[in-house]
Structures are given as structure tokens and as C-alpha cells.
Amino acid sequence: MRALALVVAACAAACVGAALWLLVITARWYLSADYAPHAAGMPGYMAGGVQADGDGIFAPALLLLAVGIFLGRFAFNLWRKP
């Protein structure tokens, strides 16, 4: 079980690392002048009846972070199992 725990822990570390990298890249793009979904490209864009502000670009990174945390906890539980 410990070998499987190490493999899952490596996957968890990769997920968390990729998520943090993606969050940084997305934040840099989100804060730049090139990203403006409410400007000329999509004026008044509505998604589900709500004015879209473009914050949804962080969803993939946050999902990847959640998967990495779940895998990390799973690997820890596998490691402790006798």
C-alpha cells in the first residue's frame, strides 16, 4: 500500500504544483489590460441571467487545486493504513 501511496502522492504534488502555476498565470493575465470581458469584446454579457465579470477563468485552477488536495489526503490515508 505504501508504494501506491507514493504514486498517489506524486500525482497530488503534480496537481497542486500545476494548479499554483495556473493560478499565477491566470492572475497575471486577469490583471493585465489585455483581459477585459466586460469591455468592447463582450459588452453586457449575461451568463445564466447574471452579468458575467470574467472571474470564471480561475475555475480550472481551483478545480485542479481541489483534486490535488483530495489526492494528497487519499495518499496520506493509504500511507497510514497497515
N, C-alpha and C positions, 0 to 999 in steps of 0.2 A: 504494500500500500504506500510505502514511503517513496518508491520510485514514481508512482502515479502522482503523488502529492508534489513531487519536484517538477514534473512535467506541467501540471496544472498551475503551479506557482510561477513557472516561467511564462506561461500564457497570460497569467494575470499581470505580471510585471510588464509584458509587452503591451497589453491593453491599456494599462494605466499610463505608461510612457507615451504611447501613441495618442491617448486622449489629452494628456497635458500639452503635447506638441500641437495637436489640432486646436486646442483652446487658445494657445498663444497665437497661432497663425490666424485663426478666425478673429480674435480680438484686435489684432493689428489691422486686419482688413476692414473690420466693422468700424473702427475708429478713424479710418482714412477717409479722405474726401471722395475716393472712387466709389464707395458704397453708400448709396442713398436711395433705398427703395421707395421712399415717400416723395422723392423729387421728380424730375421730368420723366424718368423711365416708367414709374408706376404711380401716377398721382391718384390719390384716393382709393388705393387698392383695398378691397374688402375680402376677408377670408372668414367664412362662417358667420357673416354678419358683423364682424369686428374689424375695425381699422387695423390693418397689418402694419407693424412697425419694423419688421425685419429681424426681430430678435430670434426667430426660429432657426437661424443659421447656426446657433450654438447647440441645437438638439443632437446632432450626430456625435459631437464630442462628449456631451453629457451622458448620452446613452453608452458610449464606449467606456467612459469612466465607471458607470454603474456596473457594467459587465465585468470590468477588471476587479472592482471591489468584491463582487459576488464570487468570482473565481478565486480571489485571494482568501476569502473566508472558507470556501469549499476546500481549498488546498490545506489550510490550517486544520480544519476538522479531519481531513484524511490523514494528516501527519500525526495527530494525537490519537487516532484510532489504533488500538493494539493489534 
